[in-house]
Every structure is written in structure tokens, then in C-alpha cells.
Amino acid sequence: MDDDEHLDPDESGYAPVDHTAQRLALLTLEEAHDLLRLLLTVAQQEGPMSPEADRLAKEIAARIPSEN
């Protein structure tokens, strides 16, 4: 079991999740850039998730246009 498998999103201290809201099947470009920034921040930290965050950041960066 992963360390975070036991986490309940409603108990995590984050904003409550609306389980009835309809979500887009794809991320918006703005959401993709937000996620990329988050992954790059995690990748730069020393920690067990750094390599995976780096890998995912590279995958997302290759699939979205740059912000410039």
C-alpha cells in the first residue's frame, strides 16, 4: 500500500470536493500549466516523489504548448 492510499480527500485539510460537479474529461491549458508548475516544484525538492514528479512534468511539458 502506498503511504497516501489511506487519505480521504475530505479529511486532508484541503477544500471540500464536490462529488456531484460535472468535470471536463481533459484539463484546460491553464490547469495543465498549473499542474506542470506544481510537478516542477516537487521535482526540485529532495524527496521520494521527486523522480516521479520529474518524469510526469516532462510528459506533460511535451504535450502542451508553452505559456509564452
N, C-alpha and C positions, 0 to 999 in steps of 0.2 A: 504494500500500500504506500502511495506517495504521502509525504508529510502533510499535504494540503487537501487530501481526499476527504478528511473529516469536517472540513469547513462548510458551514451553512452560510450562503451569501447574506441571509437576513441577520445572522449573528456576527458578521465580520466587522461591524463598525462602519461600513460603507452605507451610502444612501440605499434605502429600500428598493428592491427590484419589483417593478410592476409586471407580474407574470401574465397579465391579460393584454398587455400592449402588443400591437402588431409591429413586427420589426422587418426591416428590409432584409432580403436574402444576402445582399452584398453591403460592404462598408461604403460609405461615401468617401470621396477623395480626402476630405478634411479628417474624417475618422481614421483613415489609413495613415495619414501623416502623423496624427496624434499617437497612434499605436506605434508607428516607427520611432518617434521620439522617445516614447516610454521604453521600448525594447533597447534602443541605443544607450539609454541611461543605465538600464540594468546590465547590459553587456559590458559597460565600462567599470562596473563595480567588481570587487573581488568577492565571489560567492559561487555557490553550487549551480545557480541558474545562469551565470554569465555566458558559458559556451552556447547554451540553447537559445538564449536571448540574441546572441550574436548571429547564430545561424538563421533564426527567424527574421531578424532585421534585414539580413542580406536577401532573403527570399522575398520579403515584402518590397524592399527597395528596388528589386529587379522587375517588379510587376506594376509599379505605379509611376506616373510622371513626377518629375521633380517639382518642388514648390516654386522654383524660380521661373 
